[in-house]
Amino acid sequence: MEGRLVYANNNDNWEHQDVTQNGIVQPLLTDLYQITMAYAYWKSGKTGDTAVFDLFFRQNPFQGEFTIFAGLDECLKFLQNFHYSNSDIAYLKATLPPSIEEEFFVFLQRLNVNDVTVYAIEEGSVAFPKVPLMRVEGPLIIVQLLETTLLTLVNYASLMATNAARYRMVAGKNVSLLEFGLRRAQGPDGGLSASKYAYVGGFDGTSNVLAGKMYNIPVKGTHAHAYITSFSDIGDLQHKMLVDRNTGQERDLLALSIEWRGKIAGLLDTLVDAASDGELAALISYAIAFPDGFMALVDTYDVKKSGLLNFCAVALALNELGYRAVGIRIDSGDLAYLSNKARECFVKIGNKYNIPWFAQLQIVASNDINEETILSLNEQGHKIDCFGIGTHLVTCQRQPALGCVYKLVEVNGVPRIKLSQDVGKVTMPGRKDAYRLYGADGHALIDLMQRSIEPPPQAGERVLCRHPFQESKRAYVIPTSVEALYKVYWQNGKVCQPQPSLKEVRDRVRASLQTLRQDHKRNLNPTPYKVAVSDCLYNFIHDLWLQNAPIGELS
């Protein structure tokens, strides 16, 4: 793909910052009507016109009252690499109507985004409906051509980061979260984006190895049921020796495990004869391969009758040889009950054989987990240390799209308004700035939009905040502090702000969420966060509305 940075790269010196731009993200990753509008603008002699567009969403996802803004870094990379290649122009010539003039293709090939300016909220910040996430200014044709690509880079990233942040909140700070969704994601690009933005939203790692390489995300994984079922009995075990760290001599891990299984069966209230020898062989094989990383799947046959007994036997044999097992994964069944039984077994063995760390072995749960599952498990008093979450996380099953839009609000310095029978779809015209007003307790009180020509609100000074469309909804606010939400991120053909690492964006998510009151973040019936406009902007909107709304006639 000419002139593009792509995912595939066999260079051992591959640097993370050099590969995070997907080669698919390019000017042709757009809707056809953007190109046809560009031609119509060009044909109409509007190449000198300038415009302002707002990129925003109208409603928070997942029946919640906050959204995490993500995808800005990818938008800036897109701008850095914006260029119509020779093959792009050749394709457009073959695709668009033959009546399109040759000079337009010359115009396209010479386009750059040096005259575009992008203002945005800091990536990883909480954001709210109608407050633009990004304000894009510049030549009308160019900023129009950016629409679809910017939307696709922001929509899923923000939705995914928000979904992950919600899982983080319901799981609690003491439980680890792993993203296991690659096999269920909407294709490879969806899978990579899901891994990246799950980490941004608060997940601790991913099973996606390429995402780990590209984004420096911790990679975690165990084994599948297939590994267990590939062993049918003890005879399938070809290697059974492991070096004893205490003596440096090889010892028979199989013999030790069988011995321990006999010792602890009564303690765990189960029978040796009920346990699967094929499962034991598989676990011994895996332990020999990863003696310092022994994390075993225990639900292939029966957790209580077989899996726990076999795991504990191998873990105790490893302990005798100077190794520590990591824990178990449960992928089916009653997760609350089984996690409690597993913890009970680990505590019994730890106490019986004076192995304190054994009681703290990690319990990982997977099995089509969603927000409601975790909330239910919390109520049942589970003993799970880590959730592996796939389908519901990466596909955002509760709400598959955020619905960001990109609306024209000004042309050549003249404000533009889009009217609608649905008041929620009426745009707020003109160039605007946004501020977050904080109360004495440090929590955010309200987001305030105002015309860019207005002076910013000041801490300690009373501000009239109005609902943008409902005349009677208004309130005075005296903020303790004021945060200007927008920074210039792109100007004069270059990025204007230091770009944070993925971990720094993740830290920003956590810090930003802490500025919200708990009732705004709760899972059930959260309190709506208020978004307002200044009195000046309110009057401006409604004056322009009246100017543009057609007057009816009764007859």
Sequence and secondary structure as in RCSB ss.txt:
>XXXX:A:sequence
MEGRLVYANNNDNWEHQDVTQNGIVQPLLTDLYQITMAYAYWKSGKTGDTAVFDLFFRQNPFQGEFTIFAGLDEC
LKFLQNFHYSNSDIAYLKATLPPSIEEEFFVFLQRLNVNDVTVYAIEEGSVAFPKVPLMRVEGPLIIVQLLETTL
LTLVNYASLMATNAARYRMVAGKNVSLLEFGLRRAQGPDGGLSASKYAYVGGFDGTSNVLAGKMYNIPVKGTHAH
AYITSFSDIGDLQHKMLVDRNTGQERDLLALSIEWRGKIAGLLDTLVDAASDGELAALISYAIAFPDGFMALVDT
YDVKKSGLLNFCAVALALNELGYRAVGIRIDSGDLAYLSNKARECFVKIGNKYNIPWFAQLQIVASNDINEETIL
SLNEQGHKIDCFGIGTHLVTCQRQPALGCVYKLVEVNGVPRIKLSQDVGKVTMPGRKDAYRLYGADGHALIDLMQ
RSIEPPPQAGERVLCRHPFQESKRAYVIPTSVEALYKVYWQNGKVCQPQPSLKEVRDRVRASLQTLRQDHKRNLN
PTPYKVAVSDCLYNFIHDLWLQNAPIGELS
>XXXX:A:secstr
 TT   S    TT  HHHH S TT STTSS HHHHHHHHHHHHTT TT EEEEEEE SS STT S EE   HHHH
HHHHHT    HHHHHHHHHHS TTS HHHHHHHHH  STT EEEE  TT EE TTS SEEEEEEHHHHHHTHHHH
HHHHHHHHHHHHHHHHHHHHH TTSEEEE  GGGSSHHHHHHHHHHHHHHHT  EES HHHHHHH   B     H
HHHHT  SGGG    EEE TTTS EEEHHHHHHHHHHHHTTTTT  GGGS HHHHHHHHHHHHH TTS EEE  S
S IIIIIHHHHHHHHHHHHHTT    EEEE SS HHHHHHHHHHHHHHHHHHTT GGGGG EEEE SS  HHHHH
HHHHTT   SEEEE HHHHTTTT S    EEEEEEETTEE     SSGGG    S EEEEEEE TTS EEEEEEE
ETTS    TTS EEEE SS TT EEEE  SEEEE  EEEEETTEE S    HHHHHHHHHHHHTTS HHHH SSS
    EEEEEHHHHHHHHHHHHHHS      
